[in-house]
Amino acid sequence: MIDPEVYYTRPIALRNPIVFYEGHLPAFSVIALIKRGLGRPGVDDRMEKLFERGIDPDSVDAAVPRSGADTLWPSRDAVLDYGARVDAAIVDALSTAAFDLVGTTHRAMRQGEAIFTALEHEAMHQETLLYMWHRLPFARKIAPAAPRYELGPVPAPARVEIPAGTATLGAARDAIPFGWDNEFGEQRVSVAAFAIDVHSVTNAAFLEFIDAGGYSNRDLWSESGWAWIREERVSHPAFWMHDGGRWYWRGMFEAVPLPESWPVYVSSDEAAAFARWRGCRLPTEAEYHRAAFGTPSGAEREFPWGNEPPDASRGNFDFASWEPVPAGARPAGTSAWGVHDLVGNGWEWTSSLFGPLPGFEPMTSYPEYSAEFFDGQHDVMKGASPATARDLVRRSFRNWFRPNYPYVYAKFRTAAS
Ligand SMILES: [Fe+2]
């Protein structure tokens, strides 16, 4: 899908170059499954050191690979050769190893943890790669088939009142086959009555914010958000382009005249500024749970639409589309309160800082996964984007980014007490 010439470039200056990810997926699987899960030696020490972990710097100046500023990345052939050797080792391990699913000798294999870790990690990075490739120049990409866009009317703005009740965050350790460490344990939270938008904020609504001078009104921004838009000269969403006096959506393969009904993809800082402009705020993680999974009877659902497994009728996820679809275009995914698109069509920013649930314990197969990000510098996102694999669509799944990270497929809606 991409021109080999961009293989060593960084489509996002805050992330490693593309070559890193092709080596990272096999290296991670070796470390999680073969080394930590089975206690066996790795496949290639040099590759496993070079490709062990990505980066999450707070500025472009600090964006240095963990393996060093002068990292000389291997040739693509060498990376592919490493990948092939890892594939063979993983297949061999899955076919012949005696797994200790109780975790007596290798705790990382308890309930098959390290296998799920490797599988879901790869699924997550499919999304990383797609939103990175979204930034590449159109001429550097080859569309697999002529992209088609789903367009539609802008839904009328509406709010729904959700009465006070209980939301269950996270999950009990034995309640789901696999979860990442930040999904455990289960926490019941009392949520006061609040009102929330029925639809995600659309490009049309966000255009009003821009036309009202939202990006030059200091009062709407947090201190760090304001510093970010000033330093980076941010004046519109990263998914928008301005040309010849018109706005366009920066699609994966081409510029699309701004589809007003699509949800706007923005950073948490931009979402919070918009909400302040509207005289309201972003929902908390617990309010998101209440809006998505709560019901008037007090019972909670596995998914907004009920307990049936996710499919394409319920939301825009699992690589169903390269781009968003109009807000409200998947009514079969509506929650018990009539709130649309809580799972799919873009992650949903919350106002909650990423932190541990009670009883948090770092996972043995990947102890750095969450703990390093409990730093008060990352906001929780919930739900799913068009590029989120169906396997990751579950109630307890949590995602997180810095509030000024504008490249991820993330939308928002507003709430009020
Ligand atoms: Fe990773």
Residues whose N, C-alpha, C, O or C-beta is under 5 A from the ligand:
A	BS01	LIG	none
